Amino acid sequence: MAMDSMAASIGVSVPVLRFLLCFAATVPLSFLCRLLPRGLPKHLYSAAVGVALSYLSFGVSSNLHFLVPMFLGYASMLLFRPRCGILTFFLGFGYLIGCHVYYMSGDAWKEGGIDATGALMVLTLKVISCAVNYNDGLLKEEGLREAQKKYRLIKLPSLIEYIGYCLCCGSHFAGPVYEMKDYLDWTEGKGIWSTEAKGPLPSPYGATLRALLQAGFCMAMYLNLVPHFPLSKFTDPTYHEWCFWKKLSYQYMSGFTARWKYYFIWSISEASIIISGLGFSGWTDSSPPKPCWDRAKNVDIIGVEFAKSAVTIPAVWNIQVSTWLRHYVYERLIQTGKKPGFIQLLATQTVSAVWHGLYPGYIIFFVQSALMIAGSRGIC
């Protein structure tokens, strides 16, 4: 009854409320993760919390979907290392497409329910990047791009390391996507997380508070705007009676309103990754040096709202997914000695469209966005 009354008070269904509570719980649970000893305890905790939150959010049947791409990815690395990257890419995306079709790419959300496709989307990218980087571990460093050199895996991660990476404290709910190499360095206190690197590790509390305050502001903006500019208005007969300029202004404001919901979600996930310590990405070159938390950052709100051209959007919106697409699709389609062209851009945007779902709107938007980006490059 308590869940029913709480859900009714904020205008959502009980399944959605349960998901939101689990999503918010990733912040304190990630804080507890930073207190654990390095190595195995962190892996076990990350995996256990991820499994528990997934079960509470999606139930047993939906949660089982996560096992399929995880199994396919690990089996490919274990049995077919020379081809594990391409195998996992197509098997992972194939299964994701099947789930998109089965769940109709989010219809359950529109009807007040919930499904696991959103989390499965993030998990698919993690699984693919891990397999591709393990595949790259067979290659010589000469000729590899900087990202390949940085993230290549020489040794197969253990099964508990792999599960911890995939489900780390519910980070698969909304991202951000991060690399297996970074996860292993964080859990083992190596690289930039080593106290020998530049002294004691920075405190995450200020950056976490900033992200939480940002989340609160974004939710307040959304709740205040959505009654005036709901997306449901587009199916209202009165909308079709408006003049062109009124329709255009409403389209802008409804899009502006909807974005604050995503800003809120990404701000919470940013706070979760920052407070765990995994969000730390190094120090600035300033004097004195300041800590950076870019690994957790998924959106630059000011950058999105005041973007000067389509070229800048991938760098400020869904940042970590854009980075993934650049490293694992765009750059890998460029032939040695040649410059990237429109074909690579179109292929990247098409992969992004399929990743989001199979609604025609996604395909149309992302394909035409390739034209917008290419045109903006020419103009700028």
N, C-alpha and C positions, 0 to 999 in steps of 0.2 A: 504493500500500500504506500509506503514511503516513497518508493521509486516511481509509482504511478502519479502521486501528487506532485513530486518534484518535476517529473517530465512534463506534466500538464502545465505547470507554472511557467516553464520556459518555452513551451510550444513545440516540444519534440516528442518522439516516441520513446518508449522504454529501452528498446535496443540501441537507439542512437545515444540516449543518455548514458547507458552502460559503457558504450564505446568512448564517449567524451570523458567519463570519470577515469577509465583506464588510461586514456591518453594523457590526462592531467597528472595521473599517478606516475608517469614516466619521469617527472622532474624529481620528486623525493627519492624514488627508487634508483635513479641514476646517481644521486648524491651519495647514497649508501654504497654504491659500487666503487666510488673513489676511495672509500675507507678500507677496502679489502686489500689483503696482501697481493703482490703481483703474481702473474702466472695463472696456475690452475684455479685458484679460488675465484679470480675475476671471470675466467671462462665459464665456470660452472654457474656462477651467479647470473651472468649475462644470459646464458642459455635458459636457465630456470625461470627467470623473470620474464623473458620473452615468450616462453611457452605458456606461462600462467596468464599473462596479459592477453595473449592471443586467444586462449580458451575462454576467458571471461568476456572478451569482446565479440568473438565470432562463433563460439560453440565448437563442438567436436568436429562436425561434418565439414564446415567451412575451413576450420583450422588445418584439417588434413591436406588441404590444397597446398600448403606451404611445404609439405614433405616432398612433393613430387619434383619441383625444380631443384630443391636442395639435394635430393638423391641423384637426379640426373647429372647435376654439376659435379658432385663428388665422385660418382661412378666414372664419369668421363675423364676426370683428372687421374683417377686410380688406374684405369684400364687402357685409356687411349690418349696418353699425354701428347703425342705429336699433333693430334687433331682435336684436343679437348676444348680449345677455344671456340672454333667454328661449330663443333657439335653442340656445345652448351648454348651457344647463341641461338641456333635454329630450334633446338629442342625446348629451350626455355621460352622463347617467343611463341613457339607453336602451342605450348600448353597454356600460356597466358591468353593467346587468341581464343583458344577453346573455352576458357573460363569467361572471357568477355562475351562470347556468343551465348554461353549457357546462362549467364546472369544478365544478359542484355546490357552490358556495360554501365551498370549503375541504376537500373530501373527500380531496384529494391530501395535505394535511397530516396528516390522521388516519391515512393509510396509510403514513406515513413519507416521503412525497415533498414537493413544493413547487410552488406556482403563483404567478402574479404578481398575483392579485386584490387582495391586501392593499395592495401598492404602487399598484395602479391606483385603488383607492379614494381614497387621499390625492391622487394626481395629478388625479383628476376634480374634487375640490374646488378645487384650485389653478386649474385651467383655467377653471372656472365663475366663480370670484371675479374673475379677471382680465378676462373678457369682460363681466361685469356692471359692473365699475368703469369699463371703457372706455365702456360704454353710458351710465353716469352722467355721463361727461364731457361729454355733449351737453346735460345739464340745467342749469338755473340753480341757483345755490347756495341761493337762497331756498326754504325749504320742505324742503330735504334734511335728513336726520338727520345727527348728528355723524359717525357712521361713514362715511356716504356722502361727506361733505365731505372727510374725512381721506384716503380711499383712492381717490377718483375719479381717472381717468386722462384727461388732455386729449389726450395724444399717443399714437399707436400704438407700443408697444414694438417694437424691431427683432427680427428672427427669432432672432438669437443671444442677445439679452436674454431673450426668451421661453423659449427652450430652457434657458438657464442657470437661470432662475427655476423652471421645472418640475422639473428634475432635479438641482438644486444639491447636489453632493457626496453624492448618495444620500439626501437628506432625504425623498424620497418613499417610502422603505422603511417608515417608521413615523411620519412627521410630525416635528415639528409642522407644521400648516398655517400659512402666513404670507402676507402680502399682497405683490402685485407692487410697490406703491409703496414698501414697506419694503425690499424686495430691491433696487430701483433706488437708493434713498437710501444703502443700505449699500455697494453696489458703487461708487458714485460719491462717497462721503464727504460726503453732504449730510444735512440735518436733524440728528437727535441724534448722528449719526456724524461731524459736522463738528467739527474741532478748535476752531473759533471759537465753538461753542455754549457749552460750559462748561469750556474748557481741554482738556487731553489726555484721550483716551479711557481708560476704566478698564481695568485688567488683568483678563482673564477667568480667570486660572489658579486662583484660589481657588474660584470658583463651579464651575469644571470639575471640580476635585478633589472638591468636595462631591458633585457629581452622580455621579462615578465610584465614590466610596465608598458612596453610596446604592445604586448598581447592584449592587455587590458584596454588600452586606447583603441586598438583595432576592433575589438569586440563591441566597445561602446559606439564607435562609428557605424558599425554594421547594424546594430540593433536600432539605432536612431534613424538610419536611412532606409532600411528595408521595408518598413511599412509604407513609405512614400514611393519607392521605386522597385516593387517586386517584379521578378522575371515573369510571373504568371500573367502580368498585364498584356503580354504579347498575344495571348489567346483570347483576350477580351474583345468582343465585337466593337466596343467603343474606340479601341486603339486604331482600328482600321479606318475610322472616320476622321482621324486627326489629319492636319496638313503635314506636308513633308518636314518642315522645320521643327514642329512639335514632336513628330516621331523621332527625328534625328537627335534632338536634345534628350528625349527620354531614353533612347538607346545608349547614349553616352552615360547618363546618370545611373541607369540600371547596371551597366558594366562596371562603373566606378564603385557602386555599392557592393556588387558581388565580389570584387577584389579584396575587400576588407576581411571577408571570411577566410580567404586563403592567407592573407597577412597574419591573421590571428593564429591559424593552425601552424604556420611555419615559425612564428615567434615562440610558441610553446615548445616545438621540437628543437628550436635553437637553444632555448634555455636548458632543456634536458641534456643535450650533447655538451654544452658548455660546462655545466656543473659537474658532469662526470669527469671532465678533464680531457676527453677525446676531442673536444672542439678547438683546443689550443693548436695554432698553426705556426708558431714561431714568434720571433721578436722583430720589431721595426729597426731600421738603421739609424734612428734618431738618437740623440744623447740627452737624457738617458733613454735606453731602449724601452719600448712599451710592448706588452703582449698583444698578439693578434688572435682573433677567434674566428677566422674566416672559414674554417672547416665546417662549422655549424651553420653558417649563413646561407639561407636559401632564397632570400629576397632583399633587395634594396628598394624600400618603398619610395623614397624620393626619386631614385633613379628611374623607377617604372613610371611614376606619375608625371615626370618632367623629361621623359626620353625625347631626344631630338630627332631620332630616326629609328627605323626598324632594326638597323644593325646593332644598336646598343641593347635591345631587349633581351637577347639570350644571356647577356652578362649581368643582368639585374633581376630577372624573373626565373624562378625555379633554377637557381644558379648551379646547384650540384648536378642536377639532371642534364643541364646544358653542357656542363663540363664533361660528364660521362659520354654524351653524344659526340662531343668533339674528339675525345680520346679514343673511343671504341668504334665509331662509325666514320665520321668525317675524315680524320687524319689517316685512317687505315685504308681508305679508298683512293688515296693519292698515290699515284705511281711514282717510283723513285726517279728523281731528276725533273719531274714535272710539277707545275703549279696547280693548285686546286681550282676547279671551275664550277659551273652551275650544276653539273651532274652530281658532284659530291654533295653539294648543298641540298639539292632536291631529294637525293637518297636519304640524307640525314633527317630531313623534315618528314619524309614519308615514314621512316622508322619511328619517329616521335609520334606521328599520328596513330600508327598501329598500336604503339605502346599505350596510348591514352584510351583507346577503345575503337570499336568498329562503326560508330555512328557516322553517317555521311558528313555531318558538320565538322568532325575532327579532320577527316581527309581533306575536305575543301579548305578549311582554315590553314592547315599546316602546309599543304601544297602551294596555296597562294602566298603564304608567308615566305616561302623560298623566293618567289618572284619579288616580294616587297624588299627582302634583305638584299637580293642581288641588285635591284633597282636603287636602293639607298646607297649601296657601295659605289655604284656608278655616278650618282649625283654628288655624294660627299667626297 
